[in-house]
């Protein structure tokens, strides 16, 4: 994903929402995805390979693919209640 370097903060938020919707669309088709900011570190390599104009900044890439049959979670995950508070959503 790239964005015009002349755009302001609101456009960066728009791009984030666009990335989220690409990921939701992939999920709707049974695919998993992973946004990867690390692509931004390789803009000098990616720019000529992908014909990215100079006025564009590489923000991230998105890996998309079929889910593994048996997922292997290497790191334990915290339950959402450990890091988030939801107000006004009581059933």
PyMOL Python script that loads the backbone (N, CA, C, O; Angstrom):
from pymol import cmd

cmd.read_pdbstr("""\
ATOM      1  N   UNK A   1       0.839  -1.152   0.000  1.00  0.00           N
ATOM      2  CA  UNK A   1       0.000   0.000   0.000  1.00  0.00           C
ATOM      3  C   UNK A   1       0.896   1.232   0.000  1.00  0.00           C
ATOM      4  O   UNK A   1       1.918   1.276   0.686  1.00  0.00           O
ATOM      5  N   UNK A   2       0.501   2.216  -0.771  1.00  0.00           N
ATOM      6  CA  UNK A   2       1.240   3.474  -0.794  1.00  0.00           C
ATOM      7  C   UNK A   2       0.273   4.624  -0.573  1.00  0.00           C
ATOM      8  O   UNK A   2      -0.942   4.475  -0.703  1.00  0.00           O
ATOM      9  N   UNK A   3       0.843   5.776  -0.237  1.00  0.00           N
ATOM     10  CA  UNK A   3       0.041   6.983  -0.089  1.00  0.00           C
ATOM     11  C   UNK A   3       0.863   8.152  -0.614  1.00  0.00           C
ATOM     12  O   UNK A   3       2.090   8.157  -0.513  1.00  0.00           O
ATOM     13  N   UNK A   4       0.185   9.128  -1.166  1.00  0.00           N
ATOM     14  CA  UNK A   4       0.849  10.335  -1.659  1.00  0.00           C
ATOM     15  C   UNK A   4       1.457  11.078  -0.478  1.00  0.00           C
ATOM     16  O   UNK A   4       0.758  11.395   0.484  1.00  0.00           O
ATOM     17  N   UNK A   5       2.744  11.355  -0.546  1.00  0.00           N
ATOM     18  CA  UNK A   5       3.450  11.984   0.573  1.00  0.00           C
ATOM     19  C   UNK A   5       2.946  13.393   0.872  1.00  0.00           C
ATOM     20  O   UNK A   5       3.235  13.932   1.941  1.00  0.00           O
ATOM     21  N   UNK A   6       2.200  13.999  -0.049  1.00  0.00           N
ATOM     22  CA  UNK A   6       1.691  15.360   0.162  1.00  0.00           C
ATOM     23  C   UNK A   6       0.396  15.395   0.971  1.00  0.00           C
ATOM     24  O   UNK A   6      -0.053  16.469   1.371  1.00  0.00           O
ATOM     25  N   UNK A   7      -0.199  14.243   1.212  1.00  0.00           N
ATOM     26  CA  UNK A   7      -1.466  14.198   1.944  1.00  0.00           C
ATOM     27  C   UNK A   7      -1.244  14.322   3.445  1.00  0.00           C
ATOM     28  O   UNK A   7      -0.164  14.025   3.957  1.00  0.00           O
ATOM     29  N   UNK A   8      -2.277  14.762   4.134  1.00  0.00           N
ATOM     30  CA  UNK A   8      -2.173  15.004   5.577  1.00  0.00           C
ATOM     31  C   UNK A   8      -2.718  13.830   6.386  1.00  0.00           C
ATOM     32  O   UNK A   8      -3.121  12.808   5.831  1.00  0.00           O
ATOM     33  N   UNK A   9      -2.723  13.998   7.706  1.00  0.00           N
ATOM     34  CA  UNK A   9      -3.048  12.921   8.654  1.00  0.00           C
ATOM     35  C   UNK A   9      -4.376  12.224   8.360  1.00  0.00           C
ATOM     36  O   UNK A   9      -4.460  11.000   8.465  1.00  0.00           O
ATOM     37  N   UNK A  10      -5.400  12.967   7.999  1.00  0.00           N
ATOM     38  CA  UNK A  10      -6.702  12.352   7.732  1.00  0.00           C
ATOM     39  C   UNK A  10      -6.638  11.307   6.637  1.00  0.00           C
ATOM     40  O   UNK A  10      -7.338  10.295   6.692  1.00  0.00           O
ATOM     41  N   UNK A  11      -5.801  11.550   5.647  1.00  0.00           N
ATOM     42  CA  UNK A  11      -5.655  10.587   4.556  1.00  0.00           C
ATOM     43  C   UNK A  11      -4.969   9.315   5.023  1.00  0.00           C
ATOM     44  O   UNK A  11      -5.260   8.227   4.526  1.00  0.00           O
ATOM     45  N   UNK A  12      -4.058   9.452   5.980  1.00  0.00           N
ATOM     46  CA  UNK A  12      -3.406   8.266   6.546  1.00  0.00           C
ATOM     47  C   UNK A  12      -4.435   7.420   7.296  1.00  0.00           C
ATOM     48  O   UNK A  12      -4.374   6.191   7.264  1.00  0.00           O
ATOM     49  N   UNK A  13      -5.379   8.080   7.971  1.00  0.00           N
ATOM     50  CA  UNK A  13      -6.456   7.342   8.646  1.00  0.00           C
ATOM     51  C   UNK A  13      -7.330   6.639   7.620  1.00  0.00           C
ATOM     52  O   UNK A  13      -7.730   5.492   7.815  1.00  0.00           O
ATOM     53  N   UNK A  14      -7.625   7.336   6.518  1.00  0.00           N
ATOM     54  CA  UNK A  14      -8.410   6.718   5.451  1.00  0.00           C
ATOM     55  C   UNK A  14      -7.714   5.472   4.915  1.00  0.00           C
ATOM     56  O   UNK A  14      -8.359   4.453   4.668  1.00  0.00           O
ATOM     57  N   UNK A  15      -6.408   5.552   4.736  1.00  0.00           N
ATOM     58  CA  UNK A  15      -5.660   4.396   4.242  1.00  0.00           C
ATOM     59  C   UNK A  15      -5.745   3.235   5.230  1.00  0.00           C
ATOM     60  O   UNK A  15      -5.891   2.081   4.827  1.00  0.00           O
ATOM     61  N   UNK A  16      -5.653   3.542   6.521  1.00  0.00           N
ATOM     62  CA  UNK A  16      -5.780   2.496   7.535  1.00  0.00           C
ATOM     63  C   UNK A  16      -7.131   1.803   7.462  1.00  0.00           C
ATOM     64  O   UNK A  16      -7.219   0.583   7.593  1.00  0.00           O
ATOM     65  N   UNK A  17      -8.195   2.598   7.252  1.00  0.00           N
ATOM     66  CA  UNK A  17      -9.530   2.001   7.133  1.00  0.00           C
ATOM     67  C   UNK A  17      -9.643   1.184   5.849  1.00  0.00           C
ATOM     68  O   UNK A  17     -10.309   0.149   5.827  1.00  0.00           O
ATOM     69  N   UNK A  18      -8.994   1.645   4.784  1.00  0.00           N
ATOM     70  CA  UNK A  18      -8.989   0.888   3.532  1.00  0.00           C
ATOM     71  C   UNK A  18      -8.289  -0.458   3.719  1.00  0.00           C
ATOM     72  O   UNK A  18      -8.785  -1.491   3.271  1.00  0.00           O
ATOM     73  N   UNK A  19      -7.132  -0.437   4.384  1.00  0.00           N
ATOM     74  CA  UNK A  19      -6.400  -1.678   4.663  1.00  0.00           C
ATOM     75  C   UNK A  19      -7.285  -2.640   5.451  1.00  0.00           C
ATOM     76  O   UNK A  19      -7.336  -3.834   5.157  1.00  0.00           O
ATOM     77  N   UNK A  20      -7.983  -2.106   6.459  1.00  0.00           N
ATOM     78  CA  UNK A  20      -8.876  -2.949   7.259  1.00  0.00           C
ATOM     79  C   UNK A  20      -9.957  -3.573   6.378  1.00  0.00           C
ATOM     80  O   UNK A  20     -10.276  -4.751   6.536  1.00  0.00           O
ATOM     81  N   UNK A  21     -10.517  -2.806   5.465  1.00  0.00           N
ATOM     82  CA  UNK A  21     -11.578  -3.334   4.609  1.00  0.00           C
ATOM     83  C   UNK A  21     -11.058  -4.362   3.612  1.00  0.00           C
ATOM     84  O   UNK A  21     -11.772  -5.308   3.280  1.00  0.00           O
ATOM     85  N   UNK A  22      -9.833  -4.198   3.131  1.00  0.00           N
ATOM     86  CA  UNK A  22      -9.230  -5.227   2.281  1.00  0.00           C
ATOM     87  C   UNK A  22      -9.117  -6.529   3.071  1.00  0.00           C
ATOM     88  O   UNK A  22      -9.402  -7.610   2.556  1.00  0.00           O
ATOM     89  N   UNK A  23      -8.695  -6.407   4.329  1.00  0.00           N
ATOM     90  CA  UNK A  23      -8.551  -7.592   5.179  1.00  0.00           C
ATOM     91  C   UNK A  23      -9.907  -8.231   5.468  1.00  0.00           C
ATOM     92  O   UNK A  23     -10.018  -9.457   5.481  1.00  0.00           O
ATOM     93  N   UNK A  24     -10.932  -7.422   5.700  1.00  0.00           N
ATOM     94  CA  UNK A  24     -12.279  -7.958   5.928  1.00  0.00           C
ATOM     95  C   UNK A  24     -12.817  -8.639   4.670  1.00  0.00           C
ATOM     96  O   UNK A  24     -13.470  -9.679   4.757  1.00  0.00           O
ATOM     97  N   UNK A  25     -12.545  -8.056   3.506  1.00  0.00           N
ATOM     98  CA  UNK A  25     -12.980  -8.663   2.248  1.00  0.00           C
ATOM     99  C   UNK A  25     -12.290 -10.010   2.043  1.00  0.00           C
ATOM    100  O   UNK A  25     -12.916 -10.968   1.589  1.00  0.00           O
ATOM    101  N   UNK A  26     -11.015 -10.081   2.373  1.00  0.00           N
ATOM    102  CA  UNK A  26     -10.294 -11.355   2.268  1.00  0.00           C
ATOM    103  C   UNK A  26     -10.921 -12.391   3.196  1.00  0.00           C
ATOM    104  O   UNK A  26     -11.134 -13.539   2.803  1.00  0.00           O
ATOM    105  N   UNK A  27     -11.216 -11.978   4.430  1.00  0.00           N
ATOM    106  CA  UNK A  27     -11.840 -12.894   5.393  1.00  0.00           C
ATOM    107  C   UNK A  27     -13.191 -13.376   4.880  1.00  0.00           C
ATOM    108  O   UNK A  27     -13.557 -14.534   5.079  1.00  0.00           O
ATOM    109  N   UNK A  28     -13.927 -12.493   4.224  1.00  0.00           N
ATOM    110  CA  UNK A  28     -15.220 -12.864   3.660  1.00  0.00           C
ATOM    111  C   UNK A  28     -15.110 -13.917   2.573  1.00  0.00           C
ATOM    112  O   UNK A  28     -16.087 -14.593   2.252  1.00  0.00           O
ATOM    113  N   UNK A  29     -13.929 -14.055   2.013  1.00  0.00           N
ATOM    114  CA  UNK A  29     -13.678 -15.070   0.985  1.00  0.00           C
ATOM    115  C   UNK A  29     -12.907 -16.266   1.539  1.00  0.00           C
ATOM    116  O   UNK A  29     -12.386 -17.094   0.791  1.00  0.00           O
ATOM    117  N   UNK A  30     -12.846 -16.335   2.882  1.00  0.00           N
ATOM    118  CA  UNK A  30     -12.201 -17.478   3.522  1.00  0.00           C
ATOM    119  C   UNK A  30     -10.684 -17.396   3.570  1.00  0.00           C
ATOM    120  O   UNK A  30     -10.012 -18.404   3.789  1.00  0.00           O
ATOM    121  N   UNK A  31     -10.145 -16.208   3.367  1.00  0.00           N
ATOM    122  CA  UNK A  31      -8.692 -16.027   3.397  1.00  0.00           C
ATOM    123  C   UNK A  31      -8.273 -15.311   4.667  1.00  0.00           C
ATOM    124  O   UNK A  31      -9.052 -14.560   5.254  1.00  0.00           O
ATOM    125  N   UNK A  32      -7.052 -15.546   5.083  1.00  0.00           N
ATOM    126  CA  UNK A  32      -6.500 -14.809   6.215  1.00  0.00           C
ATOM    127  C   UNK A  32      -5.521 -13.783   5.676  1.00  0.00           C
ATOM    128  O   UNK A  32      -4.989 -13.937   4.577  1.00  0.00           O
ATOM    129  N   UNK A  33      -5.283 -12.732   6.459  1.00  0.00           N
ATOM    130  CA  UNK A  33      -4.379 -11.682   6.008  1.00  0.00           C
ATOM    131  C   UNK A  33      -3.577 -11.143   7.181  1.00  0.00           C
ATOM    132  O   UNK A  33      -3.938 -11.313   8.346  1.00  0.00           O
ATOM    133  N   UNK A  34      -2.482 -10.490   6.836  1.00  0.00           N
ATOM    134  CA  UNK A  34      -1.610  -9.916   7.854  1.00  0.00           C
ATOM    135  C   UNK A  34      -0.980  -8.643   7.296  1.00  0.00           C
ATOM    136  O   UNK A  34      -0.185  -8.708   6.358  1.00  0.00           O
ATOM    137  N   UNK A  35      -1.330  -7.473   7.868  1.00  0.00           N
ATOM    138  CA  UNK A  35      -0.679  -6.244   7.405  1.00  0.00           C
ATOM    139  C   UNK A  35       0.763  -6.220   7.915  1.00  0.00           C
ATOM    140  O   UNK A  35       1.035  -6.615   9.048  1.00  0.00           O
ATOM    141  N   UNK A  36       1.670  -5.759   7.078  1.00  0.00           N
ATOM    142  CA  UNK A  36       3.084  -5.781   7.453  1.00  0.00           C
ATOM    143  C   UNK A  36       3.729  -4.427   7.178  1.00  0.00           C
ATOM    144  O   UNK A  36       4.010  -4.076   6.032  1.00  0.00           O
ATOM    145  N   UNK A  37       3.954  -3.682   8.244  1.00  0.00           N
ATOM    146  CA  UNK A  37       4.571  -2.363   8.134  1.00  0.00           C
ATOM    147  C   UNK A  37       6.012  -2.458   7.682  1.00  0.00           C
ATOM    148  O   UNK A  37       6.559  -1.487   7.160  1.00  0.00           O
ATOM    149  N   UNK A  38       6.634  -3.597   7.869  1.00  0.00           N
ATOM    150  CA  UNK A  38       8.051  -3.739   7.524  1.00  0.00           C
ATOM    151  C   UNK A  38       8.337  -3.420   6.063  1.00  0.00           C
ATOM    152  O   UNK A  38       9.465  -3.069   5.716  1.00  0.00           O
ATOM    153  N   UNK A  39       7.318  -3.537   5.193  1.00  0.00           N
ATOM    154  CA  UNK A  39       7.504  -3.194   3.786  1.00  0.00           C
ATOM    155  C   UNK A  39       7.964  -1.750   3.621  1.00  0.00           C
ATOM    156  O   UNK A  39       8.695  -1.441   2.680  1.00  0.00           O
ATOM    157  N   UNK A  40       7.551  -0.867   4.516  1.00  0.00           N
ATOM    158  CA  UNK A  40       7.922   0.549   4.402  1.00  0.00           C
ATOM    159  C   UNK A  40       9.433   0.741   4.508  1.00  0.00           C
ATOM    160  O   UNK A  40       9.965   1.722   3.989  1.00  0.00           O
ATOM    161  N   UNK A  41      10.115  -0.159   5.155  1.00  0.00           N
ATOM    162  CA  UNK A  41      11.573  -0.053   5.311  1.00  0.00           C
ATOM    163  C   UNK A  41      12.313  -0.373   4.013  1.00  0.00           C
ATOM    164  O   UNK A  41      13.498  -0.066   3.882  1.00  0.00           O
ATOM    165  N   UNK A  42      11.625  -0.981   3.064  1.00  0.00           N
ATOM    166  CA  UNK A  42      12.258  -1.420   1.821  1.00  0.00           C
ATOM    167  C   UNK A  42      11.784  -0.618   0.610  1.00  0.00           C
ATOM    168  O   UNK A  42      11.794  -1.115  -0.516  1.00  0.00           O
ATOM    169  N   UNK A  43      11.369   0.626   0.851  1.00  0.00           N
ATOM    170  CA  UNK A  43      10.823   1.435  -0.241  1.00  0.00           C
ATOM    171  C   UNK A  43      11.835   1.637  -1.370  1.00  0.00           C
ATOM    172  O   UNK A  43      11.439   1.701  -2.534  1.00  0.00           O
ATOM    173  N   UNK A  44      13.125   1.739  -1.060  1.00  0.00           N
ATOM    174  CA  UNK A  44      14.141   1.945  -2.108  1.00  0.00           C
ATOM    175  C   UNK A  44      14.249   0.731  -3.033  1.00  0.00           C
ATOM    176  O   UNK A  44      14.585   0.868  -4.210  1.00  0.00           O
ATOM    177  N   UNK A  45      13.964  -0.449  -2.496  1.00  0.00           N
ATOM    178  CA  UNK A  45      13.989  -1.662  -3.311  1.00  0.00           C
ATOM    179  C   UNK A  45      12.665  -1.826  -4.052  1.00  0.00           C
ATOM    180  O   UNK A  45      12.652  -2.166  -5.235  1.00  0.00           O
ATOM    181  N   UNK A  46      11.550  -1.583  -3.357  1.00  0.00           N
ATOM    182  CA  UNK A  46      10.224  -1.794  -3.938  1.00  0.00           C
ATOM    183  C   UNK A  46       9.875  -0.781  -5.022  1.00  0.00           C
ATOM    184  O   UNK A  46       9.228  -1.125  -6.011  1.00  0.00           O
ATOM    185  N   UNK A  47      10.304   0.471  -4.837  1.00  0.00           N
ATOM    186  CA  UNK A  47       9.922   1.543  -5.769  1.00  0.00           C
ATOM    187  C   UNK A  47      10.253   1.179  -7.223  1.00  0.00           C
ATOM    188  O   UNK A  47       9.350   1.215  -8.059  1.00  0.00           O
ATOM    189  N   UNK A  48      11.491   0.832  -7.563  1.00  0.00           N
ATOM    190  CA  UNK A  48      11.762   0.502  -8.970  1.00  0.00           C
ATOM    191  C   UNK A  48      11.133  -0.825  -9.417  1.00  0.00           C
ATOM    192  O   UNK A  48      10.723  -0.957 -10.570  1.00  0.00           O
ATOM    193  N   UNK A  49      11.058  -1.799  -8.519  1.00  0.00           N
ATOM    194  CA  UNK A  49      10.484  -3.097  -8.891  1.00  0.00           C
ATOM    195  C   UNK A  49       9.003  -3.001  -9.230  1.00  0.00           C
ATOM    196  O   UNK A  49       8.515  -3.695 -10.122  1.00  0.00           O
ATOM    197  N   UNK A  50       8.289  -2.134  -8.511  1.00  0.00           N
ATOM    198  CA  UNK A  50       6.837  -2.021  -8.675  1.00  0.00           C
ATOM    199  C   UNK A  50       6.419  -0.732  -9.374  1.00  0.00           C
ATOM    200  O   UNK A  50       5.232  -0.413  -9.430  1.00  0.00           O
ATOM    201  N   UNK A  51       7.388   0.011  -9.906  1.00  0.00           N
ATOM    202  CA  UNK A  51       7.126   1.287 -10.610  1.00  0.00           C
ATOM    203  C   UNK A  51       6.320   2.247  -9.742  1.00  0.00           C
ATOM    204  O   UNK A  51       5.343   2.836 -10.203  1.00  0.00           O
ATOM    205  N   UNK A  52       6.729   2.403  -8.495  1.00  0.00           N
ATOM    206  CA  UNK A  52       6.047   3.308  -7.565  1.00  0.00           C
ATOM    207  C   UNK A  52       6.592   4.714  -7.775  1.00  0.00           C
ATOM    208  O   UNK A  52       7.801   4.921  -7.669  1.00  0.00           O
ATOM    209  N   UNK A  53       5.727   5.693  -8.070  1.00  0.00           N
ATOM    210  CA  UNK A  53       6.187   7.069  -8.291  1.00  0.00           C
ATOM    211  C   UNK A  53       6.838   7.663  -7.042  1.00  0.00           C
ATOM    212  O   UNK A  53       6.525   7.264  -5.921  1.00  0.00           O
ATOM    213  N   UNK A  54       7.742   8.617  -7.247  1.00  0.00           N
ATOM    214  CA  UNK A  54       8.467   9.255  -6.146  1.00  0.00           C
ATOM    215  C   UNK A  54       7.543   9.923  -5.133  1.00  0.00           C
ATOM    216  O   UNK A  54       7.872   9.985  -3.948  1.00  0.00           O
ATOM    217  N   UNK A  55       6.389  10.426  -5.581  1.00  0.00           N
ATOM    218  CA  UNK A  55       5.506  11.132  -4.648  1.00  0.00           C
ATOM    219  C   UNK A  55       4.725  10.181  -3.737  1.00  0.00           C
ATOM    220  O   UNK A  55       4.006  10.625  -2.843  1.00  0.00           O
ATOM    221  N   UNK A  56       4.868   8.883  -3.965  1.00  0.00           N
ATOM    222  CA  UNK A  56       4.188   7.886  -3.140  1.00  0.00           C
ATOM    223  C   UNK A  56       5.129   7.352  -2.060  1.00  0.00           C
ATOM    224  O   UNK A  56       6.318   7.148  -2.307  1.00  0.00           O
ATOM    225  N   UNK A  57       4.590   7.128  -0.868  1.00  0.00           N
ATOM    226  CA  UNK A  57       5.322   6.534   0.244  1.00  0.00           C
ATOM    227  C   UNK A  57       4.779   5.122   0.445  1.00  0.00           C
ATOM    228  O   UNK A  57       3.565   4.920   0.484  1.00  0.00           O
ATOM    229  N   UNK A  58       5.664   4.160   0.570  1.00  0.00           N
ATOM    230  CA  UNK A  58       5.244   2.785   0.875  1.00  0.00           C
ATOM    231  C   UNK A  58       4.882   2.736   2.357  1.00  0.00           C
ATOM    232  O   UNK A  58       5.718   3.018   3.216  1.00  0.00           O
ATOM    233  N   UNK A  59       3.640   2.378   2.651  1.00  0.00           N
ATOM    234  CA  UNK A  59       3.152   2.338   4.032  1.00  0.00           C
ATOM    235  C   UNK A  59       3.210   0.921   4.591  1.00  0.00           C
ATOM    236  O   UNK A  59       3.712   0.703   5.694  1.00  0.00           O
ATOM    237  N   UNK A  60       2.698  -0.035   3.833  1.00  0.00           N
ATOM    238  CA  UNK A  60       2.679  -1.413   4.307  1.00  0.00           C
ATOM    239  C   UNK A  60       2.393  -2.352   3.152  1.00  0.00           C
ATOM    240  O   UNK A  60       2.062  -1.923   2.047  1.00  0.00           O
ATOM    241  N   UNK A  61       2.524  -3.614   3.423  1.00  0.00           N
ATOM    242  CA  UNK A  61       2.092  -4.658   2.517  1.00  0.00           C
ATOM    243  C   UNK A  61       1.065  -5.501   3.254  1.00  0.00           C
ATOM    244  O   UNK A  61       0.938  -5.408   4.475  1.00  0.00           O
ATOM    245  N   UNK A  62       0.342  -6.313   2.521  1.00  0.00           N
ATOM    246  CA  UNK A  62      -0.629  -7.212   3.151  1.00  0.00           C
ATOM    247  C   UNK A  62      -0.403  -8.608   2.588  1.00  0.00           C
ATOM    248  O   UNK A  62      -0.514  -8.827   1.381  1.00  0.00           O
ATOM    249  N   UNK A  63      -0.088  -9.539   3.460  1.00  0.00           N
ATOM    250  CA  UNK A  63       0.004 -10.941   3.050  1.00  0.00           C
ATOM    251  C   UNK A  63      -1.397 -11.534   3.122  1.00  0.00           C
ATOM    252  O   UNK A  63      -2.116 -11.331   4.100  1.00  0.00           O
ATOM    253  N   UNK A  64      -1.775 -12.264   2.087  1.00  0.00           N
ATOM    254  CA  UNK A  64      -3.105 -12.873   2.026  1.00  0.00           C
ATOM    255  C   UNK A  64      -2.932 -14.322   1.585  1.00  0.00           C
ATOM    256  O   UNK A  64      -2.170 -14.615   0.664  1.00  0.00           O
ATOM    257  N   UNK A  65      -3.648 -15.221   2.252  1.00  0.00           N
ATOM    258  CA  UNK A  65      -3.559 -16.617   1.857  1.00  0.00           C
ATOM    259  C   UNK A  65      -4.574 -17.485   2.562  1.00  0.00           C
ATOM    260  O   UNK A  65      -5.341 -17.025   3.407  1.00  0.00           O
ATOM    261  N   UNK A  66      -4.559 -18.740   2.198  1.00  0.00           N
ATOM    262  CA  UNK A  66      -5.457 -19.704   2.829  1.00  0.00           C
ATOM    263  C   UNK A  66      -4.942 -20.018   4.227  1.00  0.00           C
ATOM    264  O   UNK A  66      -3.733 -20.112   4.441  1.00  0.00           O
ATOM    265  N   UNK A  67      -5.865 -20.183   5.188  1.00  0.00           N
ATOM    266  CA  UNK A  67      -5.432 -20.502   6.554  1.00  0.00           C
ATOM    267  C   UNK A  67      -4.811 -21.894   6.631  1.00  0.00           C
ATOM    268  O   UNK A  67      -5.175 -22.798   5.879  1.00  0.00           O
ATOM    269  N   UNK A  68      -3.875 -22.042   7.549  1.00  0.00           N
ATOM    270  CA  UNK A  68      -3.270 -23.353   7.789  1.00  0.00           C
ATOM    271  C   UNK A  68      -4.334 -24.294   8.336  1.00  0.00           C
ATOM    272  O   UNK A  68      -5.210 -23.878   9.095  1.00  0.00           O
ATOM    273  N   UNK A  69      -4.256 -25.554   7.948  1.00  0.00           N
ATOM    274  CA  UNK A  69      -5.220 -26.540   8.428  1.00  0.00           C
ATOM    275  C   UNK A  69      -5.143 -26.635   9.944  1.00  0.00           C
ATOM    276  O   UNK A  69      -6.168 -26.632  10.625  1.00  0.00           O
ATOM    277  N   UNK A  70      -3.948 -26.717  10.460  1.00  0.00           N
ATOM    278  CA  UNK A  70      -3.748 -26.761  11.905  1.00  0.00           C
ATOM    279  C   UNK A  70      -2.854 -25.596  12.287  1.00  0.00           C
ATOM    280  O   UNK A  70      -1.637 -25.646  12.109  1.00  0.00           O
ATOM    281  N   UNK A  71      -3.470 -24.542  12.816  1.00  0.00           N
ATOM    282  CA  UNK A  71      -2.689 -23.393  13.221  1.00  0.00           C
ATOM    283  C   UNK A  71      -1.848 -23.700  14.446  1.00  0.00           C
ATOM    284  O   UNK A  71      -2.253 -24.472  15.316  1.00  0.00           O
ATOM    285  N   UNK A  72      -0.696 -23.101  14.504  1.00  0.00           N
ATOM    286  CA  UNK A  72       0.188 -23.299  15.648  1.00  0.00           C
ATOM    287  C   UNK A  72       0.464 -21.936  16.260  1.00  0.00           C
ATOM    288  O   UNK A  72       1.158 -21.113  15.663  1.00  0.00           O
ATOM    289  N   UNK A  73      -0.066 -21.698  17.425  1.00  0.00           N
ATOM    290  CA  UNK A  73       0.128 -20.433  18.113  1.00  0.00           C
ATOM    291  C   UNK A  73       1.394 -20.535  18.957  1.00  0.00           C
ATOM    292  O   UNK A  73       1.453 -21.305  19.916  1.00  0.00           O
ATOM    293  N   UNK A  74       2.388 -19.762  18.594  1.00  0.00           N
ATOM    294  CA  UNK A  74       3.665 -19.813  19.302  1.00  0.00           C
ATOM    295  C   UNK A  74       3.660 -18.959  20.562  1.00  0.00           C
ATOM    296  O   UNK A  74       4.323 -19.288  21.545  1.00  0.00           O
ATOM    297  N   UNK A  75       2.920 -17.876  20.531  1.00  0.00           N
ATOM    298  CA  UNK A  75       2.863 -16.969  21.679  1.00  0.00           C
ATOM    299  C   UNK A  75       1.470 -17.059  22.299  1.00  0.00           C
ATOM    300  O   UNK A  75       0.476 -17.097  21.575  1.00  0.00           O
ATOM    301  N   UNK A  76       1.386 -17.092  23.624  1.00  0.00           N
ATOM    302  CA  UNK A  76       0.062 -17.094  24.252  1.00  0.00           C
ATOM    303  C   UNK A  76      -0.625 -15.759  24.000  1.00  0.00           C
ATOM    304  O   UNK A  76       0.034 -14.721  23.926  1.00  0.00           O
ATOM    305  N   UNK A  77      -1.914 -15.784  23.870  1.00  0.00           N
ATOM    306  CA  UNK A  77      -2.687 -14.571  23.631  1.00  0.00           C
ATOM    307  C   UNK A  77      -3.408 -14.157  24.895  1.00  0.00           C
ATOM    308  O   UNK A  77      -3.979 -14.990  25.600  1.00  0.00           O
ATOM    309  N   UNK A  78      -3.379 -12.876  25.177  1.00  0.00           N
ATOM    310  CA  UNK A  78      -4.119 -12.337  26.316  1.00  0.00           C
ATOM    311  C   UNK A  78      -5.596 -12.283  25.946  1.00  0.00           C
ATOM    312  O   UNK A  78      -5.941 -11.988  24.801  1.00  0.00           O
ATOM    313  N   UNK A  79      -6.457 -12.564  26.897  1.00  0.00           N
ATOM    314  CA  UNK A  79      -7.893 -12.431  26.676  1.00  0.00           C
ATOM    315  C   UNK A  79      -8.207 -10.949  26.519  1.00  0.00           C
ATOM    316  O   UNK A  79      -7.580 -10.110  27.166  1.00  0.00           O
ATOM    317  N   UNK A  80      -9.158 -10.627  25.677  1.00  0.00           N
ATOM    318  CA  UNK A  80      -9.486  -9.232  25.390  1.00  0.00           C
ATOM    319  C   UNK A  80      -9.801  -8.438  26.657  1.00  0.00           C
ATOM    320  O   UNK A  80      -9.511  -7.243  26.714  1.00  0.00           O
ATOM    321  N   UNK A  81     -10.386  -9.070  27.667  1.00  0.00           N
ATOM    322  CA  UNK A  81     -10.711  -8.372  28.918  1.00  0.00           C
ATOM    323  C   UNK A  81      -9.469  -7.916  29.677  1.00  0.00           C
ATOM    324  O   UNK A  81      -9.566  -7.073  30.568  1.00  0.00           O
ATOM    325  N   UNK A  82      -8.312  -8.459  29.339  1.00  0.00           N
ATOM    326  CA  UNK A  82      -7.078  -8.072  30.013  1.00  0.00           C
ATOM    327  C   UNK A  82      -6.522  -6.736  29.513  1.00  0.00           C
ATOM    328  O   UNK A  82      -5.716  -6.107  30.198  1.00  0.00           O
ATOM    329  N   UNK A  83      -6.947  -6.301  28.323  1.00  0.00           N
ATOM    330  CA  UNK A  83      -6.381  -5.067  27.790  1.00  0.00           C
ATOM    331  C   UNK A  83      -7.412  -4.076  27.252  1.00  0.00           C
ATOM    332  O   UNK A  83      -7.045  -2.997  26.789  1.00  0.00           O
ATOM    333  N   UNK A  84      -8.693  -4.428  27.308  1.00  0.00           N
ATOM    334  CA  UNK A  84      -9.722  -3.530  26.782  1.00  0.00           C
ATOM    335  C   UNK A  84     -10.909  -3.458  27.729  1.00  0.00           C
ATOM    336  O   UNK A  84     -11.216  -4.416  28.439  1.00  0.00           O
ATOM    337  N   UNK A  85     -11.565  -2.317  27.729  1.00  0.00           N
ATOM    338  CA  UNK A  85     -12.785  -2.118  28.500  1.00  0.00           C
ATOM    339  C   UNK A  85     -13.881  -1.688  27.536  1.00  0.00           C
ATOM    340  O   UNK A  85     -13.695  -0.745  26.767  1.00  0.00           O
ATOM    341  N   UNK A  86     -15.004  -2.361  27.572  1.00  0.00           N
ATOM    342  CA  UNK A  86     -16.128  -2.040  26.713  1.00  0.00           C
ATOM    343  C   UNK A  86     -17.227  -1.426  27.564  1.00  0.00           C
ATOM    344  O   UNK A  86     -17.708  -2.054  28.508  1.00  0.00           O
ATOM    345  N   UNK A  87     -17.623  -0.216  27.241  1.00  0.00           N
ATOM    346  CA  UNK A  87     -18.638   0.501  28.009  1.00  0.00           C
ATOM    347  C   UNK A  87     -19.939   0.567  27.224  1.00  0.00           C
ATOM    348  O   UNK A  87     -19.930   0.834  26.023  1.00  0.00           O
ATOM    349  N   UNK A  88     -21.044   0.329  27.890  1.00  0.00           N
ATOM    350  CA  UNK A  88     -22.355   0.457  27.264  1.00  0.00           C
ATOM    351  C   UNK A  88     -22.714  -0.663  26.314  1.00  0.00           C
ATOM    352  O   UNK A  88     -23.612  -0.496  25.488  1.00  0.00           O
ATOM    353  N   UNK A  89     -22.054  -1.783  26.401  1.00  0.00           N
ATOM    354  CA  UNK A  89     -22.342  -2.904  25.512  1.00  0.00           C
ATOM    355  C   UNK A  89     -22.870  -4.118  26.259  1.00  0.00           C
ATOM    356  O   UNK A  89     -22.857  -5.231  25.735  1.00  0.00           O
ATOM    357  N   UNK A  90     -23.332  -3.901  27.483  1.00  0.00           N
ATOM    358  CA  UNK A  90     -23.855  -5.014  28.270  1.00  0.00           C
ATOM    359  C   UNK A  90     -25.125  -5.552  27.630  1.00  0.00           C
ATOM    360  O   UNK A  90     -25.970  -4.791  27.158  1.00  0.00           O
ATOM    361  N   UNK A  91     -25.247  -6.853  27.623  1.00  0.00           N
ATOM    362  CA  UNK A  91     -26.425  -7.490  27.017  1.00  0.00           C
ATOM    363  C   UNK A  91     -27.616  -7.398  27.931  1.00  0.00           C
ATOM    364  O   UNK A  91     -28.696  -7.879  27.588  1.00  0.00           O
TER     365      UNK A  91
END
""", "prot")
cmd.dss("prot")
cmd.show_as("cartoon", "prot")
cmd.util.cbc("prot")
cmd.orient("prot")
